[in-house]
């Protein structure tokens, strides 16, 4: 197998698998927050803020995967 092909395959796998976790995590976070807001509308402001913080923390995993993908593509 050519080194270039292996590098491209590794980058694709890295980004593909690295995006699954944040996608699922953010979906669960949003659904639970909306469910809680529907049950207790008075707390929707605080819940929305906490939801955004949780989604931002979850998204960092995808950003790390993107960074590693760029390292594989351009530094190796």
Number of C-alpha atoms within 10 A of each C-alpha: 5 6 9 11 10 11 16 14 13 15 19 15 14 20 19 15 12 19 18 12 15 20 15 11 16 19 13 13 18 16 13 14 19 17 12 15 17 12 11 11 12 10 12 16 11 10 18 16 12 14 19 15 12 15 19 13 14 18 17 12 16 21 15 15 19 18 14 17 22 15 12 17 16 9 8 9
